[in-house]
């Protein structure tokens, strides 16, 4: 019985922590070896969001703008990878 109460308490604490997460803005700039922006390059961003049950993950290709810049907003970030 005590183990179940501890499990319920831990589960509730995790849900409360997830509820406080703010969106994460991930951004970058693609440049060549001379520092010149490279427009149109596609960047792969993959991520998981913090939730119960665990998030299976997401992927999105983002195209850099004319200045080589790109950005994405992730709602409740857990892990983020940029390729």
Secondary structure, DSSP 4 states (H G I P E B T S, - for coil): -HHHHHHHHHHHHHHHHHHTPPPEEEEEE-B-TTS-B-TT-EEEEEEEE--SSPP--EEEEEE--TTSEEEEEETTEEEEEE-
